């Protein structure tokens, strides 16, 4: 499946695209933050806009054709993005001790077993916790009257500034998006997230606005944003060339001697055999929707089942603490694992 607040500028740089799909494409666009990202916030610029995330639990690919399973996905789904990053800095012994304490929290009935339902509850809790923390970050510069709600006027001022600016000026240099285009996209999403239609977003609605991939009623907005981002020739469809160009920008630009990656041919084949349902050589809005938010797919349930499948030594369809700790690298990283690089990928509405 395919598949994203502003801190003081102690960091390196951020992601841009809107919308962002959970796929090799746009997470490649996410520029990884350095470990010194600060906790103070400032108003974002067009260069720091959020990559908009489709429905998923992590900024990493889980499975990629022809490549090993990526346990970083499981780390973020089970621990949360911030906690997964902290685990990466622990020694194996410290990570094991901390993981054991987390297992006790996951085992809600304290019977010594972690069931699929308990894992689903935990993963959902971790995901919602991250969304609410993200909401608080954004409230710090968009909730101008500090009443824990945000009107469109407040959001517009906090995000785009007081001006004056020419609406036709470029706001997002990466996507060549003007101020007016960026405002129009955000306003449509704002109105869709305003579920009671009172002209403002409370914390829950703000979470929907920032992370619409978690809410099925936002599917049309996500599909339209994604189509607008990928449909370069404005035909209302996505060609295989546009699809590959989004995954690998050098496909249409200067390659500077870079050879075409092997995965490009695999993705072309995947496009033709799986994405393009009616075999007309392009993706319609309906086909795009099936790709980025497939019907009947529960990403939380899928991750819970995956973790049990991988770690259930005795195949009783539940996990003991010992089984989880034995598969520590699946649930959490540390300095000793190959996954423990001190780099952070963060998905927010306007990236840290």
QUIVEN-V189859 format. One record per pair of residues at least 12 apart in sequence whose ideal C-beta (glycine too) atoms are under 10 Angstrom apart, sorted by the first residue. I is the first residue (numbers start at 1). J is the second residue. Records with the same first field share a line. If there is no record, write none. Layout:
I->J, J
//
This chain:
1->21, 22, 23, 54, 55, 56, 61, 62, 63, 291, 292, 293, 294, 297, 299, 302
2->21, 22, 23, 24, 25, 26, 27, 54, 55, 56, 61, 226, 247, 270, 275, 288, 291, 292, 293, 294
3->19, 20, 21, 22, 23, 24, 25, 26, 27, 53, 54, 55, 56, 57, 58, 59, 61, 62, 213, 291, 292, 293, 299, 347
4->17, 18, 19, 20, 21, 22, 26, 27, 29, 30, 50, 51, 52, 53, 54, 56, 59, 211, 213, 345, 346, 347, 348, 349, 351
5->41, 42, 43, 44, 48, 50, 133, 134, 135, 136, 137, 138, 139, 140, 141, 142, 210, 346, 348, 349, 350, 351, 352
6->40, 41, 42, 43, 44, 45, 48, 49, 137, 138, 140, 141, 159, 348, 350, 351, 352
7->33, 36, 37, 38, 39, 40, 41, 42, 44, 48, 137, 346, 351, 352
8->37, 38, 39, 40, 41, 42, 352
9->37, 38, 42, 48
10->33, 34, 36, 37, 38, 39, 40
11->31, 32, 33, 34, 35, 36, 37, 38, 48, 344, 346, 351, 352
12->31, 32, 33, 34, 35, 36, 37, 343
13->31, 32, 33, 34, 47, 48, 351
14->29, 30, 31, 32, 33, 37, 44, 45, 47, 48, 49, 50, 51, 346, 348, 350, 351, 352
15->27, 28, 29, 30, 31, 32, 33, 47, 48, 49, 50, 51, 52, 59, 174, 345, 346, 347, 348, 350, 351, 352
16->29, 30, 31, 46, 47, 48, 49, 50, 51, 172, 173, 174, 175, 177, 350, 351
17->29, 30, 49, 50, 51, 52, 172, 174, 175, 177, 225, 226, 229, 230, 246
18->49, 50, 51, 52, 172, 174, 175, 177, 182, 185, 186, 189, 225, 226, 228, 229, 349, 350
19->50, 51, 52, 53, 54, 185, 189, 212, 213, 221, 222, 223, 224, 225, 226, 227, 228, 229, 230, 292
20->50, 51, 52, 53, 54, 59, 213, 222, 225, 226, 229, 347
21->51, 52, 53, 54, 55, 56, 213, 222, 225, 226, 229, 230, 246, 247, 288, 291, 292, 293
22->51, 53, 54, 55, 56, 57, 58, 59, 60, 61, 62, 73, 213, 292, 299, 347
23->54, 56, 61, 64, 243, 246, 247, 267, 291, 292
24->61, 64, 67, 246, 247, 248, 261, 263, 267
25->230, 243, 244, 245, 246, 247, 248, 249, 267
26->51, 52, 53, 54, 226, 229, 230, 246, 247
27->51, 53, 56, 58, 59, 60, 61, 345, 347
28->61, 246, 247, 248, 249
29->51, 174, 175, 246, 247, 249
30->51, 53, 59, 345, 346, 347, 351
31->47, 48, 51, 345, 351
32->59, 341, 343, 344, 345, 346
33->85, 343, 344, 345, 346, 351, 352
34->342, 343, 344
35->85, 88, 89, 341, 342, 343, 344
36->342
37->85, 344, 346, 351, 352
38->352
39->137, 352
40->140
41->136, 137, 138, 139, 140, 141, 350, 352
42->140, 141
43->140, 141, 142, 157, 158, 159, 160, 161, 350
44->138, 141, 158, 159, 160, 348, 349, 350, 351, 352
45->159, 160, 161, 171, 172, 173, 350
46->159, 160, 169, 170, 171, 172, 173, 174, 175, 177, 178, 179, 182, 350
47->171, 172, 173, 174, 350, 351
48->172, 348, 350, 351, 352
49->159, 171, 172, 174, 175, 177, 182, 185, 186, 348, 349, 350, 351
50->134, 138, 186, 210, 211, 346, 347, 348, 349, 350, 351
51->345, 346, 347, 348, 349, 350, 351
52->185, 189, 210, 211, 212, 213, 221, 222, 225, 226, 229, 347, 349
53->210, 211, 212, 213, 214, 222, 292, 347, 348, 349
54->212, 213, 214, 219, 222, 223, 226, 291, 292, 293, 299
55->211, 212, 213, 214, 215, 216, 218, 219, 222, 292, 293, 294, 297, 298, 299, 300
56->73, 76, 77, 127, 213, 214, 292, 299, 303, 347
57->73, 74, 76, 77, 78, 80, 81, 123, 124, 126, 127, 130, 214, 299, 300, 302, 303
58->70, 72, 73, 74, 75, 76, 77, 78, 80, 81, 84, 127, 299, 303, 345, 347
59->72, 73, 76, 81, 84, 344, 345, 346, 347
60->72, 73, 74, 75, 76, 77, 81, 84, 339, 345
61->73
62->74, 77, 299, 302, 303, 306
63->306
64->263, 266, 267
65->263, 266, 267, 269, 270
66->262, 263, 266
67->263
69->306, 310, 330
70->339
71->310, 327, 329, 330, 331, 332, 333, 337, 338, 339
72->84, 88, 333, 337, 338, 339, 340, 341, 345
73->303, 306
74->123, 303, 306, 307, 310, 311, 327, 329, 330, 331, 332, 333, 339
75->87, 88, 329, 330, 331, 332, 333, 337, 339, 340
76->126, 127, 130, 345, 347
77->119, 122, 123, 126, 127, 299, 300, 302, 303, 304, 306, 307, 331
78->99, 102, 106, 119, 122, 123, 126, 303, 304, 307, 324, 330, 331, 332
79->98, 99, 102, 122, 123, 126, 331, 332, 333
80->123, 125, 126, 127, 129, 130, 133
81->126, 127, 130, 133, 134, 344, 345, 346, 347, 348
82->129, 130, 133, 344, 346
83->98, 102, 126, 129, 130, 332
84->126, 331, 332, 333, 339, 344, 345
85->333, 340, 342, 343, 344, 345, 346
86->98, 332
87->99, 102, 328, 331, 332, 333, 334, 335, 337, 339, 340
88->332, 333, 334, 335, 337, 339, 340, 341, 342, 343, 344
89->333, 334, 335, 340, 342
90->332, 333, 334, 335, 336, 340
91->334, 335, 336
92->328, 329, 333, 334, 335, 336, 337, 340
93->334, 336
94->334, 335
95->325, 328, 329, 331, 332, 333, 334, 335, 336, 337, 340
96->325, 328, 332, 334
97->325
98->332, 334
99->321, 324, 325, 328, 331, 332, 334
100->321, 322, 324, 325, 328
102->122, 126, 324, 331, 332
103->122, 319, 320, 321, 322, 323, 324, 325, 331
104->321
105->118, 122, 125
106->118, 119, 121, 122, 123, 125, 126, 319, 321, 324, 331
107->119, 122, 318, 319, 320, 321, 324
108->121, 122
111->318
112->318, 320, 321, 322
113->316, 317, 318, 319, 320, 321, 323
114->304, 307, 308, 311, 312, 318, 319, 320, 321, 323, 324
115->304, 308, 317, 318, 319
116->301, 304, 305, 307, 308, 317, 318, 319
117->301, 304, 318
118->304, 318, 319
119->300, 301, 303, 304, 305, 306, 307, 308, 318, 319
120->298, 300, 301, 302, 303, 304, 305
121->300, 304
122->300, 304
123->299, 300, 301, 303, 304, 307
124->214, 300, 301, 304
126->300
127->211, 214, 299, 300, 303
128->207, 211, 214
130->207, 211, 346, 347, 348
131->203, 204, 206, 207, 208, 210, 211, 214, 348
132->203, 204, 206, 207
133->348
134->206, 207, 210, 211, 346, 347, 348, 349, 352
135->148, 150, 201, 202, 203, 204, 205, 206, 207, 208, 209, 210, 211, 348, 349
136->148, 203, 206
137->210, 348, 349, 350, 352
138->150, 155, 158, 159, 201, 206, 207, 209, 210, 348, 349, 350
139->154, 158, 201, 203, 206
140->158
141->154, 155, 157, 158, 159, 350
142->154, 155, 156, 157, 158, 159, 201, 206, 349, 350
143->155, 158, 200, 201, 203, 206
144->157, 158
147->200, 202
148->202, 203, 206
149->198, 199, 200, 201, 202, 203, 205, 206
150->190, 200, 201, 202, 203, 205, 206, 209
151->190, 194, 198, 199, 200, 201
152->183, 186, 187, 190, 191, 194, 199, 200, 201
153->199, 200
154->200, 201
155->183, 186, 187, 190, 200, 201, 206, 209, 349
156->183, 186, 187, 190
158->350
159->171, 182, 183, 186, 349, 350
160->179, 182, 183, 186
161->179
163->179
165->178, 179, 180
166->178, 179, 180
167->179, 180, 181, 182, 183, 184
168->180, 181
170->182
171->183
172->185
174->249
175->228, 229
177->228, 229
181->228
185->221, 224, 225, 228, 229
186->209, 349, 350
188->220, 221, 224, 225
189->208, 209, 210, 212, 218, 221, 222, 224, 225, 349
190->205, 206, 208, 209, 221
191->209, 221
192->205, 208, 209, 212, 215, 217, 218, 219, 220, 221, 222
193->205, 206, 207, 208, 209, 210, 211, 212, 215, 217, 218, 221
194->206, 208, 209
195->208, 215, 217
206->349
209->221, 349
210->347, 348, 349, 350
211->347, 348, 349
212->225, 293, 349
213->292, 293, 299, 347
214->299, 300
215->293
216->293, 295
218->293
219->289, 292, 293, 295
220->285, 289, 293
222->288, 289, 292, 293
223->285, 286, 287, 288, 289, 290, 291, 292, 293
224->285, 288, 289
225->292
226->238, 246, 283, 285, 288, 289, 291, 292, 293
227->283, 284, 285, 288, 289
229->242, 246
230->242, 243, 245, 246, 247, 283, 288
231->246, 282, 283, 285, 288
232->245, 246, 252
235->282
236->282, 284, 285
237->280, 281, 282, 283, 284, 285, 287, 288
238->271, 275, 276, 282, 283, 284, 285, 287, 288, 291
239->271, 276, 281, 282, 283
240->267, 268, 269, 271, 272, 275, 276, 281, 282, 283
241->268, 282
242->282, 283
243->267, 268, 270, 271, 275, 276, 282, 283, 288, 291
244->260, 263, 264, 265, 267, 268, 271
247->261, 263, 264, 267, 268, 271
248->260, 261, 263, 264, 267
251->264
271->283, 291
274->290, 291
275->287, 288, 290, 291
276->291
277->290, 291
305->317
306->330
307->319, 324, 327, 330, 331
308->323
310->323, 327, 330, 331
311->323, 324, 325, 326, 327, 328, 330, 331
312->324, 327
313->326, 327
319->331
//
